[in-house]
Amino acid sequence: MLYEPDIAYENDPFVSIGKMSCKCQWCNALKWKDETPGVCCSSGKVQLEALCKPSEPLYSLLLDLHPDHKHFIANIRKYNSAFQMTSFGGKSVSEDGYMPTFKVQGQVYHLIGSLLPEQGQKAKFLQIYFVGEDEREASLRCSVCPNQYLVDEYAKIERLNFIRNNQKKLRADSYVHLMDAIGRQDVDVNQLGQMVVLPSSFIGSPKYMHARTQDAMTYVRYYGRPHLFITFTCNPRWQVIAQQLFPGQKPQDRYDIIARVFRLKVKKLIDLLVKGKIFGVVRCYMYSVEWQKRGLPHVHILLWLTNHIASDSIDNIIWAEIPDPESDPKLYEIVKSNMIHGPCGDINIKSPCMKNNACSKRYPRPLVAETQTGDDGYPQYRRRSPEQGGFTVNIKGVELDNRWVVPFNPVLSRIFNAHLNVEYCNSVKSIKYVCKYVNKGSDQATIALEDGKDEVKSYESGRYISSSEAVWRILSFPIHERFPTCT
């Protein structure tokens, strides 16, 4: 599809998710028209009592009707902890700089102490209720409370303990790797023992991710190399998200809205690629949803097309240049906000992408007058210098040219107004890397365990749970999809 600046792509009903105006017939929850009927109350199966209006001053503090609203919201976890009977346990993870999400690594648990404090110790948590109610004692127990709650609730429904305690139902003793070890003559007897298996049916487990990678390589075997590699990241500044926020709220206060909107946007993107045939007839596709270190969801998509993309057509599909701000101001602002890398390197050595004093994403890229596809990797897209007619953009007081542009498709960028990277898969060498990258799963900590036979413990100790991912999984949204299915 050739891009035309005068067309209002973003307003097309085929790609618009509309307003959240559809009311559930069972619970009266408001939904978007393309959401599944059971996303709120499972089609009437779940019935909860109506929430009572909070009493004053809590109501005013929550809705920005009280002068101390900002202080209360900033310290809401501390105030909530003042009334807890138990304490939340887990290794909290924070990244350098801005960290709007709550994130833990490893096991999540709850702590409860004795009813009375030990001699010489101050009362805390439950003990407060047995020593008095004055302000001094209450302040002893005095962060975003809802985000911690989401992580806590998802950890409860993950059912890792059920898998650990029901290995016979999983027939763990018949797994091929364990049987191979028993059958070998040179095996160390000390290495044999009770194997705790985390099956491939557990979403996100190493066996599950390995199976998805094998599916991708099956597509490569039957259909050849993928043609396009697309990365789509949620934009918390979308107007459809801002419209659902209460006064005083920020997007990171409503990861439920972010998850629901992004799920709908991903479905619209897949429909546009498959049904809309924006790049041609799609033979097969697969995608994986992951979460950034700071919480936003993003999706990696591999696309196999019926007709190969000709080398002289790449410039019509993939741009790596700043648009003309005069003839196409909308696309110019979208690219400026979402598709400029960094800046990093000597301009900003503290950028998160900097590893060993070099950009891990290989920016800035070289300026070239014409797209080149001969190298064994991604092609070098056309990036014209200002002297050749290229444009520049000012980011934080720094003038940047086309060397810093992340490749994009202009039609998709106009429609979704987000970081939407489109890459052309050029070489056989890059196929295995891309297939494994799409199915690598979310980040995990690298640790060493003495007992390597307990796959549940290994997974639980290394995984991260963020509040954004917790919402996605609680709502039972898929983290992988593919077509056609592999059997």
Protein Blocks (a to p, Z undefined) as FASTA:
>chain_A
ZZdfkbcfklpmklpgbjafbccfklopacdfkbcfklmnonolaccddddddddfklmm
mnopafklmmmmmmmmmmmmmmcfbdcdddddddehjafbccdehjdddddddfbdcehi
acehjlmmmnojcfklmmmmgccfklmmmmmmmmmmnommmmmmmmmmnommlpfklmmm
mmpmkbcfklgccdddddfklghiaklmmmmmmmmmmmmmmnopafbdcdddddfkbfkl
mmmpcehiafklmmmlmmmmmmmmmmmmmmmmmmnomnopcfbdcddddddfkopacddd
ddddfbdcdfklmmmmpccbdcdfklmmmlmmmmmmmmcghjehjllmmbfklgghiafk
lpacdddfbdcfkbgcddddddddfknopacddeehiacdfklpccddfklmmmnopadd
ddddfbfklmmmmmmmmmnopaddddddfblmlmklmmmmmpccdfklmmmmmnopafbd
cddddZZ
